[in-house]
Structure formats: C-alpha cells, structure tokens
Amino acid sequence: MAKDWMSKGLCSIQSVDTEWFFDDYLRYRDVFDFVNDLCARCAVRQICLRYGKKTKSMGVWGGKWLEFGVEVEVEFEDAQTVEMDDWA
C-alpha cells in the first residue's frame, strides 16, 4: 500500500475535517493553531511533508503550508477567529 502512512497521521486518526488543511487554515486563526499543534505531534509529519513536496501539493503537509510543493511562510495579521465548537 503506497500511502499506508496516511492512515497513521493524527489528522486521519482524529478524523479532522480536510478543509482545515486548505482554505480554512488560512482563514481562521483557531484552525491554523489547531493544525499546527496537531502536525507538530504527528509521527508521520516528515513523510507527509516529503509527499506534499514530491507531488507538488497545495495546503498543509507535514505542518508546512505548501504551494505547488514549495514551502511558503504563513503569518496572520487580521485573521478571523472562530470557536472550535462551531466546527463540530
């Protein structure tokens, strides 16, 4: 199984909404912080990051924001805040 590592990611184990790793990551500070913390604790984050780079992916891969597989520094200045309970 080529991508067996994906099922070992905390995002998979905890059934996190995949939108949190794409547009919502850039839109909401609470999501940004949650995803960063989740990825920082994930056992497969390095494999995930390599996969994202190799496949020229967009979004968060291995705790880094990628655009076409290239790491891009993301900072918040005027981000919206949403309560995590609103996402359930």
C-alpha positions in Angstrom: 0.0 0.0 0.0 1.8 3.1 -1.3 0.2 5.6 1.1 -0.3 3.4 4.2 1.4 6.2 6.2 -1.6 8.4 5.7 -3.8 6.2 8.0 -1.2 6.7 10.7 -1.4 10.5 10.6 -3.1 12.3 13.6 -5.3 14.0 11.1 -6.6 10.6 9.9 -6.8 9.1 13.4 -8.7 12.0 14.8 -10.9 12.4 11.7 -10.1 16.0 11.2 -12.0 17.9 8.5 -9.7 18.1 5.5 -10.7 21.7 4.8 -8.7 22.7 7.8 -5.6 21.9 5.9 -6.5 24.1 2.9 -8.6 27.3 2.8 -9.7 27.2 6.4 -6.1 27.1 7.6 -5.5 30.5 6.1 -8.9 31.9 7.0 -9.2 31.1 10.7 -6.6 31.6 13.4 -8.1 28.8 15.6 -7.9 26.3 12.8 -4.3 27.5 12.0 -3.2 26.9 15.6 -5.0 23.6 15.9 -3.5 22.2 12.7 0.0 23.4 13.6 -0.3 21.7 17.0 -1.7 18.5 15.5 1.1 18.3 12.9 3.8 19.1 15.5 2.7 16.0 17.4 2.3 13.7 14.4 4.6 10.7 14.0 4.4 10.8 10.2 4.9 14.5 9.6 8.2 14.2 7.8 6.9 11.6 5.4 3.8 13.8 4.9 5.9 16.8 4.1 8.1 14.9 1.6 4.9 13.5 0.0 3.5 17.0 -0.3 6.7 18.4 -1.9 7.1 15.4 -4.2 3.5 15.7 -5.5 3.7 19.5 -5.8 0.7 19.8 -3.5 -1.2 22.8 -2.1 -2.2 23.2 1.6 -0.7 21.9 4.8 1.6 18.9 4.5 3.7 17.8 7.5 2.9 21.0 9.3 4.1 23.3 6.5 2.0 25.4 4.1 2.9 24.3 0.5 2.1 26.0 -2.8 2.8 23.6 -5.7 5.1 21.7 -3.3 7.1 24.7 -2.2 7.1 25.8 1.5 5.6 29.2 2.0 5.8 31.1 5.3 2.3 31.9 6.5 1.6 34.6 9.2 -1.6 36.0 10.4 -2.3 39.7 10.8 -6.1 40.1 10.5 -7.4 36.6 10.8 -11.0 35.8 11.8 -11.4 33.8 15.0 -14.0 31.0 15.3 -14.8 28.8 18.2 -13.7 25.2 17.6 -17.1 24.0 18.9 -18.7 25.7 15.9 -16.9 23.2 13.6 -18.4 20.1 15.1 
